[in-house]
Amino acid sequence: MSTPPPPPWQPVGEILSASGEAPFWHMREERLYWIDVPLRRIWRWHQPSGHTEHWDLPQPVTGMAPCRSGGLLLVMGQGLWHAAAWGDTPMPLADAPAGAPAGSILRGGRCDPWGRFWLQQGTPPASGRPGQGTLHCLPPRTTPRPALLAVRRGVPDIQGWACSPDGRRVVWCHPDGHVIEEAVLGNPGRWPPELGMPITLARFDRPRPGANLPLPGKPSSGAMDQQGRYWVALADAGRVVCLDAQGQWLSDIPVPALQPSGLCFGGADMRTLFLTTARAHRSETELVRYPRCGGVFALAVDTPGLPTAVYWD
């Protein structure tokens, strides 16, 4: 096992999460938000002051997005919730659709440029079985309790959902398949959304000849920049890879943790790539070599990322 790479990654604060996930940058607040699912906790870090704080909730938060009003959309248990402000009591927003298989949960989720929230309902990966379920879309809140729309059934476990700069292409990670997939979003901005059949953009199920990636990687999260390039975190391989719109590798960057778990762009000019990582289930040997597992890191990049899309509440 190699030693952790040196900078350019810089640590963000001193917090070590059990499993940091779903980061997003809040431009108005100049804050980075992320969730820690095992601890039922939301974290946020204020860049100007360096202050970090957390908010503990009664059940795990499995997805999150900022709202246009300034509050938060939270995915918890069998529904979606709205918190009007940090620390406020979350109020019910939308229920999980009935009829899902036993053990199904709502998880993940990101907003598109038209204020809609995309997430998945299904069974998480377990005991070697791939997760699968239904991809849903929540419309903007024109009624007190908007309903989720099933857009695609029988989809595998997906993460890192991101829209291209023109909103006509959607890219996501399929961790169990070790691939990145993309699909065309027909009639952008119109309701109901039309999602084309996914095609494979890139594979990570085998070592790449001539590359620095020595082992297959499991794509766990991704973020899109303003040139339409998709940055993907590879769990188990400890790397971040940048792909162009055709799936070609542009860069391959080692990270100072074995389990990168979340990516987003942020900072005043959106030229900072933030990375969350996981500490849970790491061995003592791994933690000795990578003591910052579970930390949050920042990398300066040349091309700005897309601003965080918000839910229109």
N, C-alpha and C positions, 0 to 999 in steps of 0.2 A: 504494500500500500504506500503510495507516495505521500509526501508531506503536503500540507495545505499551501495553496498558491499565495504569493505575496500580493500587494496592491497591483492592479488598480481598484479592486473592490475595497470600499471603506465601510467600517461598521457604523450602523445607525443606532446610537444609544447602547445601553448595556443589557437590554431585555433579551432573555432566551425563552422562546415559546416552545411548548410541547410540539405543536404543529402549526406554524404560521401559514395562513392561507388567505386567498381572495383579497390581496392588497389593492387599494385604489388611492389616488391622489385627489385631495379636495382643494381645488385651486383657490376658492375664496378664503378658506381657513388656513391655507398654507400648511396643511397637515396630511400625513400619511396614515391611513387606516388599514387594519388587517384583523383577521379573526384567529382565535386559537380554539379549535373545536373541542379537543379533549378537556380543556379547562373551562368550557362554556364562557368564554371571555372575548371581548373586543378590545383591541389596543388602538391607541392613536398617538402619533408623535408630531409635535409642533416644530417645524424646521427653524424659525427665527430664534426661539428660546431654547430649543433642545429638550423641552419638557415632554415626558412620556406619561400617559395615564391609561388606566384600564377600567372596564365596565363589566362586572360579572352579571350573568343572566341566569334565570332558573332552568334553562335547558340549552343544549348546544345550538349555536348559530352555525348553520351549514352553508349560508350564502348571505351576501350583503351588497347594497348599492346605495349611493347618495341620492337624495331626492331634490327636486327643483326648489322646494320650499326651504331646504336646509336641513331637513330631518334625515332619517335613515329608513330604508326598506330592509327588513330582516327576514331571512328564511329560518324558521324554527319549527321543529316538530312537524305537525300535519297542516301547516299553513304559512301564510306570509303576514308579516306584522309591520306596522308603521310606528316609528318613534319620532315624535315631533322635534325632539332635541336630544342631545347627549344626556343620558341618565334618566330620561322620562320613561314612564311606564309604556311599553309597546301596546298598541291597540290593534285588534284584528283587521286585516286588510283583505285577504282572500283565503279561501279554504282549499285544501288539496282536493282534486277531483276524486269522486268515489269510484270504487270498483278496481282499485289497484291491487296487485298481488300482496299477500301478507309479507310484512317486513319492508315494504316500500317506504322510501322517504323522499322528501323534497331536498334538493341540494344544488349547490353551485349557483350560477346565474350572473349575468351582466346585462347592462342596458344597451340598446342600439341608439342611433342618432335621433330617432323619433319618439324617445321617451318610453319605449316598451322594455319590459324585463323578461329575459329568456332564462329558463332553468329546466332542470330535469327531475322527473319523478320516477323512481325505480328502485331496484335492489342493488345495493352497493356490492363491489367485488368481495368475495369471501370464499375461503377454502379452495382456492384455485379456480373458482367459477367466475367468469367475467360478469361484471354488472351490466344491466340493461334496463330499459324502461321507455318512457315517453318524454319527448321534448315539448315543453309548453312555452307559451308566450302570454304575458300579462299586459293588457292594453293600458294606456294612460288612464288615470283615475278621473273619469267623467261621471262616475256614480260612486256612492259610499263604499260598495263592495264589488269591485270589478271581478269578472270570472276569468280563470285561466282557460286558454284555448289550446287543445292538443294539436300540435303542428305536425309531428312525425312520431309514429309509434314503432316499437321494436328497435330503438337505437341503442348502440352500446354506450357504456359509460363515457361521457365526454367532459372535458375540462378546457379551460383557457379559451372560451368562446370570445371571438373578436370580429368586428366589422372592418372592412377595408375603408380607406379614406373616402371613397365615393358611395359607400353604403351598399354596393351591389354584390359584394362577395363576403362570405362568412367563413372563417377558419377556426378550427378547434383541434384539441388534442384527443386522441383515443389511446389512453394509457395501456390498456390491456392488449391492444393490437400493435403497440409500439409505432404508431403512425400519426401523421398530421393529415387531416382531411379538410377539404373546402367544398362549399356549395354556393350556388348562385341564389341570391335573394331577389325573387321576382317582384315587380311592382313596388320598389322601395318606398317605404313610408305609408303605404296603403294597408287597409285592414279588410279581410284577414291577410296575414303575411303568407307569401308563397315561397317555400324553400325547395330548391332543386335537389336532385339526388347527389349525395356526397361522392367525391372522387379523392384518391390518394394524392397528396401533395409531396410528402416525404416519408421515408421509412427509417426507423431506428432499431430494427429487430436483429441487426447483425453489425459487427464492427465495420467501419467504413474504410476501405483501402486508401492509404495515403493521407488519412486524417489523423488528428490528435485524439480522436475518440477511441480508446482502446477496447471498450466494452459496449454492448448494446445498452441503450438508455430507454427509460420509460418517460415519455413526454407528460409532464404534470401540470403545466401552466404555460400561458403565452400572452403576448402583448403586441400590438400593431403600432408601427411608427408612421410618420406622415408620407413616407415613400411607398407604403404598402408592404414593407418588409415585416415578417413575423418572427419575433424573438421567442424562443421556447426554452423552458427549463427542463433538463433531463435528470429526473430522479434516478438514483442508483449509479449514475455515471458522474454526478457532481460537476455538471457543465451547463452552460447556456450557449445555444446555437442561434445564429441569425440566418433566416432563409429569405430569399427574394420571392417575388410573386409567382415564380415558376418552380419554387421548391429547391433552388440551387443554394448550396451552402456558401455564405459570405464570410462568416466568422465562427470561431469555436473557442469559447472562453471558459477556462476552469474557474470554479467558485470555491470559497473557503468553507464549504460544508458538503457533506455527502448527499443530503436529501433536499435539494432546492425544490420549493413547493409552491411559489407564487411569484408572479412578475407584474409590474406595472410601470408606466412612465410618470414622471412628476417633476417637481421643482419649478421655479419661477418661469423658466424658459422651456420646460418639458424635455430638457436634455439630460435628465437623470433617470437611469434605469434602476428601479428598486426591486430587491429580491428578498423574499421571505424563505425561511428554511425550517426543517423539522428536527427536533431533538429526540422525540420518543422513539423507543425501540433501537436506539444506537447502542452498540456494545461499549464496554469500558475501554477497550483498545481503540475503537474508533473515536471516542470522546477525548482520549489522550492526544491523538494525532490531530483531531479537529475540535478543539475546545469550544469553538464558536457555533457549533451545530445548534440550530434553533434561533440563531441571531438574524437580524435584518441588515442588509448590505445595500450600498449604493455604488453605481458605476456611471461615470460621465461618458456620454456618447455624443457623436457629431450631429445626428439627425434627430429632431424632436419627435416625441411620441404624440399620439392622438390624445386630446383632452378626454378626461373621464366623462362618459355619457351618463346622464342622470335620469332617474325615473320621474316622469311628469305626474306629480301628485297634485 
